[in-house]
Every structure is written in structure tokens, then in C-alpha cells.
Amino acid sequence: MNILIVLPNDTLGGAEQYLKMVADYFRNENVFICFLNQFNKGHWEDLSNNVQLIGLSTKSMAHGVLKLISFAINKPIVYDYIFTSHLYVNAMVGSLLSFGILKTQMFVARESTSVFPRYRGFKLSSYKLSYALGYRNMDLLICQTDKMKTQLLENVGYLQNRVPIETVPNPINLSVLKKMGEEELNFRFPKEYIVSAGRFIPEKGFDLLIKSFSEIKKQFPALKLIILGDGPLKEQLNNEVDKLNLSKDVIFTGFVNNVHPFFKHAKLCVVSSRLEGFPNVLLQMMSQNKHVVSTKCAGGIEDIEGVIKSETNSQESLTNAILEGLSNWNNTEGEIGFNNYLEERDIKKFMVNILKKHLNE
């Protein structure tokens, strides 16, 4: 079989991790992974030798699209499957299929986030245009949660008459995550800490987490906060830490290749997001630690047994949830529920689920 996976770049956020799992699932087939732009971070080289990594451009996304067109024309393969997971890429691949530049037996696109509550103005208009022009020739459009699907159809309802849309929760590879949690890192972990991870953008709510932590320190003075990641709000978050006199207690690690040992050894893991499609980091935390706090930043979180829930965009609610987790630290009820939940999201079950929809037709 020939598989094509198309991404904007080689960074490793939630959408990219999903596509990397798909590539690994097809490790014994011929897999072509095309990065439209930015291919230099080395996060994908651990895949099998059957996976070809193709950096199309270092100039711009637009130049990468032109290179993809040239690649498709010069390598006229009818792919068994094409997978994408970014709105603009979904639309671009749909358009190339419409023009016959790309050819496939099955195109599986995935929504990586809910754009309608998140964006306004020109950005949102450009997304709506992409839906209108490019969301075609999809054999399956995946939404991560029912809430995401509802938001999509409330705003671009015509899609339900154009492409099959289904809710399929995010997959994980639990055995791989467990092994990653056992890796020894060259990092001196504090004796007691809570941890969070993600890109430093407003949606992740790290400003709320830092403010909550300043209150939590009053009851747990030895506790540290580790935040894994980087992004445009780094300076702002550092300033907030300094303002609250937490410079010795909040640790910014920058980007790390393996977050799982940080989660495994933490006293508590925290998702502080204001808005998510569905936070893959929550699943990663649950695979390593039985003490997890999450805001209700996405559909489906409310129903996860064992996760301590907080209201979104509420410092008080987040503080109370973290204090609850720290105060009941010996409670192990979450462990069994977590394992059962994660096993249902196994990548093999995920792939069988979506591919059978095509094979049964």
C-alpha cells in the first residue's frame, strides 16, 4: 500500500502526534510524509525505514503547496490512503483531489481544533473560505468530540451534505507512552512539583495556572511548578512569575522531546487550557500519573472518570481543583479508570474503526 500524509511543518503538537501515530501504524507499507514548510527539527526520524520524510520548502507554505503539486505530478501514485489534520491542509488536499492532481482510494481528514469560538475577523473568514472551497472529496472527516462536530455544523452546516462527518476520539499508543515514561532524563526533578505542558499561547491558560500556583504555595510552600514548552507568550509569563515573586518556584524548561517522565514523577499534572479541540496532553498525563486536573476545555472531559475537573478561564476554580488533588494525593481511584479509558483509545482500535467505514462500503 501507498500512504500519503501531509502536514504544514514538522513540529510535534497534538495534530502532528496523531499523524505520526498513523504513519507508525502503516510502518510496513510505503509511507510518504510531506512537510509543506519547516523541516529541520528531527522529531520524525524514529519512524521505520519505509517512511519517506519529504521537506517540500523552507521558504513558505505557499511555496510548499507548489512543490507538493510538482511532487504529485512527477510521482503519479494512486494512494490507498491520504491523511491530514490541519484545516488549511485539509482544504488544500481536497482541492488537489478535485482537480485530479492527487488521487486516492480514501481521504481521511481530521479537524484539529474548533476555530469558530477561537478566532474572529479576517482569520475566521479565511477559515470559512477554506471550508467552502476545499472541503470536498473527503471520504471521512473526523471531529475529536461531539462538541467539536456540533460547532462545525452550526457554522458550516452545508458540509454534512458534502462529506461524511463522524466523531472519533483521539487515539494513543499506550505501550509506547508507558515506555517513554520510563526514560531517564538528564534533569534534576524537584522533590515535589506539579507540571503542565503546551505552547505558550493564550488558549493554554498558563497565566491562570501561575496565578493559581501563587495561592497554592501558601498551603504547600515546598511545591514547585514545571511548565514544559515554549511560544510567543514566554516573556509575558516570565514577567508574571517575577511579579508574583515565584522566580525560584516556577521552572520553564523550554521544549522537551519527551514530556512523559515529567508527568510520571509529578505530584499532580494540570491542563489549564481555556479552549481545545481535545487536549492530547491530557491523555499523555493520564498514561503516566493517576493524579490529573483538567479544565473543561473540550467536549468529553467532563465524562472522564478520575480526572479532577475545573471550570475554564477561572483562577478560583483551577486553584480549588489543584488543592483538591494535592489534598487527596493518596487516593488511587483514578488509576483503573484511566487505564480502561486509555485502552479504548488505542491506535489500532482507532485505525480499524475508521478504515472499516471505507472497507464496508
N, C-alpha and C positions, 0 to 999 in steps of 0.2 A: 504494500500500500504506500501511497504518497500522501503526506500530510503537510499542509502549509499553515503556519502560524504567523500572524502579522502584528507587530507592536510599534508604538511610537518610538521607544528607546529601550535601553537595557537596564534601567533602574528596576528595583525589586519591591514595588509596592504590592498591594493586595491583588490588583488585576494581573500584574506580571507573575506573581506567585501562582495564581490559578493557571495561567497559560504554561508556566514551567512544569507544573504537575501534569498537564495534558501532554506535553512533549515527552515527559518521562514515562507516561503510561504507554506511549507508542514507541518505546525505546528500541524495539526490534524491527521497526518499519523505517522507511525513508522519510525523515522529518526535516523540513526547511523552515527555519525561523528567520524572518526578515524584520530587521530593525530599521524603521524609516529614518531615524536620526539618532545620533549619540550612541556609539558602540565602542566603549572603552573601559567599562567598569569591572569586567571579569566575573560577573555573577552567574554566568551560564555555562562555563567551561566544564562543569562537573557532570554534564549530561553525556549520554552514550555516544560512541563514535558514529552512529547512524544519524545523529542530529547535526545538520549543517547550519552554522551561525552566519548570517549574511548581513553585514552592515552596509546599508544602501547609500547613506550620505552622512557627511559631517557638517554640511552647510545649513540645511533647513529641512523641516518636514516636507515642504512643497517639493524640494529637490529630491527627497527620498521617494515621494509618490511617483515622480517621473522615472526614477531609477527602477521602482517596482514594476511600472508599465514596461520598461525596457527588458527587465528580467523575465516578465511573463511572456513577452513576445519572443524572446530568444530561447526560452525554455518552455515550449508549449505543452505543458503537462495538464491532463485532466486529473485534478486531485481527488482522492477519495473523500477527504475532509479538509475544510478550511475552518480555523478557529480565530476569533478576535474577541477583544473585551474592552475596547475604548470607543466612545461614541463616534468621534471623527473617523477612526479606522473602520468601525462597523459600516459607516456610511460610504466611505471610500471603496471598500471591498465590494459592497453591494452594487455600487455604480459600475465598477470594473466588470462585475459579473453580468450586469445588464448590457454592457457594450461588447460582451464576448471576449474581453481581454484576458480575464481569468475564467477558468472552467473548473467545476467541481461537482461531485455527486451529492455532497451535503455541506452546507454552510451553517455553522453554529456560531452565532454572535451572542454576546453577553453584555448586559448593562452593568457598568462598574460603579455607578453612583446615581442618586436621584438629583438630576440637575435643576428641576423646577423649584424646589424650595431653597436651593443653594445659590442660584445666580439670578441676575437681573440685567436689564438693558441690552447692550449690543451682544454680550456674551450669550445670554439666553436666546436672543434672536438668531444667532449663528447656529446654536444647537437645534432650534426648531427647524431651521432651514435644512440642516443635515438630516433630520428625521424625514422631512418631506421629500428630499431629493434622493437620499441614499439608502434608506431602509427598505430595500427590495431584494428579491431573490434569496431571502433567508429561509432556510428550512426549519430553523428553530431560533427564537430569540429568548434568551434566559434572563429572567429577573431573579435576584437573590432572595427576595421576600415578597409576600403578598402586598405589603405596603408599597414597595417599590413599583410593583405592577399596577396597583391602583393609581398611584401618582402619575405614572406614564400614560395610562389610558384616559385619565381625567384631562390631560393636556394635549395629547395627540391620539385621540381615540380612533382615528381612521386607520391606525396601524393594525388593529385587531382584524380588519378585513383584508389586510395586505400580507401579513406574516403570522405564523403560529407563535404565540407568546405563552410561555409557561414559567411558573415559579419552581426553581430548583435551587435548594440551599447550597452554599459554598462547600466545596469538598476540602478534605485534608488528607495527608498521608501520615496516619498516626504513628506507624512504626518508624518512619524517618524522623518525625518530630521527637519521639522518645530518645532516639539515638543522639540527636543534636543536643538534647538537654544534658546528656552525659559528657559532652565535650568539655575538656579542661581549658580554661581561658587564662591568658596572661593578664589577669585583672584581680586586684585585691578587693574582694567584696567586703562592704561594711558588715559589722556583726548583725545589725538589724536594719532592714531597709524595705521600703515599698518601691515599686517600679511601674513605669509606664513607657510607651514607645509609640513613635509615629513621626510624621512630617510636621515641622513647626509651622502650622497654618492655623487660622482662627477656628476652623471646624473641629480641630482635635482637642480644644478646651484646656490646653496646658496652663494657661493663665489662671483658670479656675482651680486647677489642681494645686498649683503653687500657693495660691491664697488659702485653700483648704489645708494644705500641709502646715502653713504657719499657725493655724489653730490647733492642729493635731499635735504639734510639737509641745504644746503646753501640757498635754497629758502623757506624751511619750517622748521625753527630752532626748533620749539616745537614738531615736529613729532618724534615718537618712532617707532622702528621695533621690532615686536614679531615674533620669529621663533619657531614653535611647532615641537618637535620631538627629535630624538637622533640618534647616529650612529657613525661609525668609523672616520668620519672627524670632530668630535666635537672639538678636541684640535686645529686642523688646523683653523677652523672657528673662534674659540676664539682668536687665535693669530692674525688673520686678523682684527678682531674687535679692538684689542688692538693697532695694528699698525696704524689704521686709527683714533685712539682716540675716539672710539664710545662706550666705555665700559658702559657709563651711558645712552646710547640711544638704544642699541640693547639688547633685553631680550630673553634669551634662557630658555624656560620653562621645557625642557625635555619632555618625553612622557606624553600626557594627554588623559584621557579616552574619553572626549567629546570636540572636536575642534569647534563645531558649534557656541557656544556663542562668542568665539574669532572672528569668521568670522562675526557674526551678528553685533557686536559693532565696527568693524573696519571702518576706513575711506576708506580703499581700501584693497582688497585681491589680492595676487600675486602668480601666478605659474611661477617659474623661470627656469623650467626644460630644460635641453639640449635634452633629449630623453625620451619618454614614449610610452607604448602601447596605453593607453589613461589615462589621469590623473583623477582618481575618485575624487581627492580633488577639482578639478575644478567644478565638479557637486555639491559637498558639499558647496563650496563657493557661487555658483550661487543660491543655495536654501536659503541662508541667507542674501545676500548682492547684491545690484544692481550695485556695482562698483567693477569690476573684471578685472585684467590684466593677460594675459597668453602669454607665448611664443608659437610659432607654433611647439610645441614639439611632436605632434602626428597628424595623419590624422583626418580631420573633425573639428579641432578647427577653422580653417580659416572661416568656414561657420556659426559659432555660432553668431547670431545677438546680439549685445550689449557688447560683450567681447572686450576689447581693446587689440589688438594683438602686439606682439613684435617678432622680429626675434630671432632665437635660438642662444645661445652662443655669444651674442652681448651685452656688457655692455651698449654701447651707445643707442642701440635700446630699451633695457629694461628701461633705465633711462628716455628716451623720452616718452615711453608708460605710465610709472608711473606718470610722471609730467602731462601728458595729463589727466589722470584720476583724479588727485588731483585738477587740474585747472578747470575741468568741473564737480565738485562734485555735483552741484545742478541738473545736467542732470539726469532724471529718465527714459530715453528711454529704458534702458536695462531691466527694471523690467518686463514688459509684455512679451517681447521676451524670457526672462529667464523662466518664468512660463510656457509658451507654450512649450518650448523646453524640460523642465524637465518632464512635464506631459506625453509627448510622450515616455519617458524612464521609466515609472512606472513599477515596478517589476511584477505586474500582467499581463500587456501587454507583457512584455518580456517573461514570462513563457508560456503564451498562444501561443505566436509566435513560440517558439522553440518546444514545445510539440506537437503542431498541425502538425508539419512536420512529426512526428512519427505516430500520430493517423490517419492521412490521408493516410498513406501507406497501 
